[in-house]
Amino acid sequence: MIPNDDLLVFELIMSLIVQWMQVWFEAYPAEPLAICDAIESIVNLEDPRVTQHMRNMNFHASQYAWPFLTSFFSESLAKDDWLKLMDHLFMKNSEPELLLYFLGAYLLSSKSQLLQVGCVEDLAIFLQTPTAIPFKKIMTLAEQLHSKHKTSIFPGTFGQNLPVCSPETGSCYQSFTRYPEHFVSFQNRLREKIVNQEEEIQKKGEILVDLKSKANEIVEQEQKLRL
């Protein structure tokens, strides 16, 4: 694709992260629930049978949709189709939410397979099996869904999360403030708990060493009295 041009590859990857993946990190290391809910809403509005079936099987969009985004469709599309997807995304970079509608269209186009999913193993097979559906069919449906629902589902918040350099900040990164406070608070409490447990273990270790030392002293005193 881009032989011997590491700089261009780096720029493309950064473009993908900045333009399409910023909100993916809001709940890291958990899945971005807003993204998953948006995809589920797209599918549900078009064919409620699919989402209802997945709910009946106790599967959330984080399980049957999010994996496609984590691989950026590289495991589900043929190479030529994946390149076509990249072309569409970069050509329409002002509409980054199109990626979600493409995934919604992909799932709707694969509804016959999804409706046959009855267990974790079936879902794994679905996720790991490349599609035979023509790319043009999926993308046409994605554009139709985007035109139909873009004002009501996840409108325009893709580029507001990561601390990216801007003309106003110069070479300094902006402060990252759009993080989920409950996740950060949970991590802080967990770290505090670990620190407290380590301190308690250390104190117990010191007490144990002190007891062993005193026990040795008693043994030595007893041996001296016997002599």
C-alpha positions as CSV (number, residue, x, y, z in Angstrom):
1,M,0.0,0.0,0.0
2,I,2.5,2.6,1.1
3,P,6.0,1.0,0.8
4,N,9.0,2.6,2.6
5,D,7.2,5.7,3.9
6,D,7.0,5.4,7.6
7,L,6.1,9.1,8.0
8,L,3.1,8.8,5.8
9,V,2.0,5.6,7.7
10,F,2.3,7.5,11.0
11,E,0.3,10.4,9.7
12,L,-2.5,8.1,8.4
13,I,-2.6,6.3,11.8
14,M,-2.8,9.6,13.7
15,S,-5.5,10.8,11.3
16,L,-7.5,7.7,12.1
17,I,-7.1,8.1,15.8
18,V,-7.8,11.9,15.9
19,Q,-10.7,11.8,13.4
20,W,-12.5,8.6,14.2
21,M,-11.3,7.1,17.5
22,Q,-11.3,9.9,20.0
23,V,-14.4,8.8,21.8
24,W,-13.3,5.2,21.9
25,F,-11.1,6.0,24.9
26,E,-13.7,7.7,27.1
27,A,-14.2,4.6,29.2
28,Y,-10.9,2.8,28.6
29,P,-10.2,0.0,29.3
30,A,-13.9,-0.7,29.0
31,E,-15.8,-0.4,25.8
32,P,-17.2,3.1,24.8
33,L,-20.8,2.6,25.7
34,A,-22.0,5.7,23.8
35,I,-20.6,4.2,20.6
36,C,-22.0,0.8,21.3
37,D,-25.4,2.2,22.1
38,A,-25.4,4.3,19.0
39,I,-24.7,1.3,16.8
40,E,-27.4,-0.7,18.6
41,S,-29.9,2.2,18.1
42,I,-29.2,2.2,14.3
43,V,-29.8,-1.5,14.0
44,N,-32.8,-1.4,16.3
45,L,-34.5,1.4,14.3
46,E,-34.2,-0.5,11.1
47,D,-34.8,-4.1,12.3
48,P,-35.8,-4.5,15.9
49,R,-35.8,-8.3,15.5
50,V,-32.0,-8.3,15.4
51,T,-31.4,-6.3,18.5
52,Q,-34.2,-8.2,20.4
53,H,-32.7,-11.5,19.4
54,M,-29.2,-10.5,20.6
55,R,-30.7,-9.2,23.9
56,N,-32.6,-12.6,24.3
57,M,-29.2,-14.2,23.9
58,N,-27.7,-11.8,26.5
59,F,-25.4,-10.1,24.0
60,H,-24.8,-6.4,24.1
61,A,-23.5,-4.3,21.2
62,S,-20.2,-4.3,23.0
63,Q,-19.9,-8.0,22.2
64,Y,-21.3,-8.2,18.7
65,A,-20.4,-4.8,17.3
66,W,-17.4,-3.3,19.1
67,P,-15.0,-6.1,18.0
68,F,-15.4,-4.9,14.4
69,L,-14.2,-1.5,15.4
70,T,-11.3,-2.7,17.4
71,S,-10.0,-4.4,14.3
72,F,-11.2,-1.6,12.1
73,F,-12.8,-4.2,9.9
74,S,-9.4,-5.6,8.9
75,E,-10.6,-9.1,9.9
76,S,-14.0,-9.0,8.3
77,L,-13.4,-7.3,4.9
78,A,-11.3,-8.4,2.0
79,K,-8.2,-6.3,1.4
80,D,-9.7,-4.5,-1.6
81,D,-13.0,-3.8,0.3
82,W,-11.0,-2.6,3.3
83,L,-9.1,-0.1,1.1
84,K,-12.5,1.1,-0.4
85,L,-13.7,1.7,3.2
86,M,-10.6,3.7,4.0
87,D,-11.1,5.7,0.7
88,H,-14.7,6.5,1.7
89,L,-13.8,7.5,5.3
90,F,-10.9,9.8,4.2
91,M,-13.0,11.3,1.4
92,K,-15.8,12.1,3.9
93,N,-13.6,12.9,6.9
94,S,-16.0,15.7,7.9
95,E,-18.6,13.0,8.7
96,P,-16.6,10.6,11.0
97,E,-19.9,9.1,12.3
98,L,-20.3,7.4,8.9
99,L,-18.1,4.7,10.3
100,L,-20.8,3.8,12.8
101,Y,-23.4,3.7,10.1
102,F,-21.2,1.4,8.0
103,L,-21.0,-1.0,11.0
104,G,-24.8,-0.7,11.4
105,A,-25.2,-1.5,7.7
106,Y,-22.8,-4.4,8.0
107,L,-24.8,-5.9,10.9
108,L,-28.1,-5.4,9.1
109,S,-26.7,-6.9,5.9
110,S,-25.6,-9.9,8.1
111,K,-28.9,-10.2,10.0
112,S,-29.6,-13.8,8.7
113,Q,-26.3,-14.9,10.4
114,L,-27.0,-12.8,13.5
115,L,-30.4,-14.3,14.0
116,Q,-28.8,-17.8,14.0
117,V,-26.4,-16.8,16.9
118,G,-27.5,-18.9,19.9
119,C,-24.3,-19.0,22.0
120,V,-20.9,-17.6,22.6
121,E,-19.3,-20.0,20.1
122,D,-21.8,-19.0,17.4
123,L,-21.0,-15.3,18.0
124,A,-17.2,-16.0,17.9
125,I,-17.7,-17.7,14.5
126,F,-19.7,-14.7,13.2
127,L,-17.0,-12.3,14.3
128,Q,-14.2,-14.3,12.8
129,T,-15.8,-15.1,9.5
130,P,-15.1,-12.6,6.7
131,T,-18.2,-11.4,4.9
132,A,-19.2,-12.3,1.4
133,I,-21.6,-9.4,1.1
134,P,-20.6,-6.9,-1.7
135,F,-18.9,-3.8,-0.3
136,K,-21.1,-1.6,-2.5
137,K,-24.3,-3.0,-1.0
138,I,-23.0,-2.3,2.6
139,M,-21.8,1.2,1.8
140,T,-24.9,2.2,0.0
141,L,-27.0,1.1,2.9
142,A,-24.6,2.9,5.3
143,E,-25.1,6.2,3.4
144,Q,-28.8,5.8,3.4
145,L,-28.8,5.1,7.2
146,H,-26.5,8.1,7.8
147,S,-28.8,10.4,5.8
148,K,-31.8,9.1,7.6
149,H,-30.6,9.1,11.2
150,K,-27.5,11.4,11.4
151,T,-29.4,14.2,13.3
152,S,-30.8,11.9,16.0
153,I,-28.0,9.3,16.7
154,F,-24.6,10.4,18.0
155,P,-24.5,13.7,16.2
156,G,-21.1,15.5,15.9
157,T,-19.1,14.7,19.0
158,F,-16.3,12.7,17.6
159,G,-13.6,15.4,17.8
160,Q,-13.8,16.7,21.3
161,N,-11.9,14.3,23.5
162,L,-8.2,13.7,23.0
163,P,-5.7,16.4,23.9
164,V,-4.6,17.4,20.4
165,C,-2.2,20.3,19.6
166,S,-4.0,23.3,18.0
167,P,-2.9,26.7,16.8
168,E,-4.1,28.2,20.1
169,T,-2.0,25.8,22.3
170,G,1.1,25.8,20.0
171,S,3.3,22.8,20.7
172,C,1.7,22.1,24.0
173,Y,-1.0,19.4,24.4
174,Q,-4.4,20.5,25.7
175,S,-5.5,19.2,29.1
176,F,-7.5,16.0,28.8
177,T,-10.7,16.6,30.8
178,R,-13.4,14.5,29.0
179,Y,-12.8,11.3,30.9
180,P,-15.4,9.3,32.8
181,E,-15.0,10.4,36.4
182,H,-16.6,7.3,37.8
183,F,-13.9,5.1,36.1
184,V,-11.1,7.4,37.4
185,S,-12.6,7.5,40.9
186,F,-12.9,3.7,40.9
187,Q,-9.3,3.3,39.8
188,N,-8.1,5.7,42.5
189,R,-10.0,3.8,45.1
190,L,-8.6,0.6,43.9
191,R,-5.0,2.0,44.0
192,E,-5.6,3.3,47.5
193,K,-6.9,-0.1,48.6
194,I,-3.8,-1.8,47.1
195,V,-1.5,0.7,48.8
196,N,-3.2,0.2,52.2
197,Q,-3.0,-3.6,51.8
198,E,0.7,-3.4,50.9
199,E,1.3,-1.2,54.0
200,E,-0.6,-3.7,56.2
201,I,1.4,-6.6,54.7
202,Q,4.6,-4.7,55.4
203,K,3.6,-4.0,59.0
204,K,2.7,-7.6,59.5
205,G,6.1,-8.6,58.0
206,E,7.9,-6.2,60.4
207,I,6.0,-7.6,63.4
208,L,6.8,-11.2,62.2
209,V,10.5,-10.3,62.0
210,D,10.4,-8.7,65.4
211,L,8.7,-11.8,66.9
212,K,11.2,-14.1,65.3
213,S,14.0,-12.0,66.8
214,K,12.5,-12.1,70.3
215,A,11.9,-15.9,70.0
216,N,15.6,-16.4,69.1
217,E,16.6,-14.3,72.1
218,I,14.5,-16.4,74.4
219,V,16.0,-19.6,73.0
220,E,19.5,-18.2,73.5
221,Q,18.7,-17.2,77.1
222,E,17.3,-20.7,77.8
223,Q,20.4,-22.3,76.4
224,K,22.6,-20.1,78.6
225,L,20.6,-21.0,81.7
226,R,21.0,-24.7,81.0
227,L,24.8,-24.3,80.8
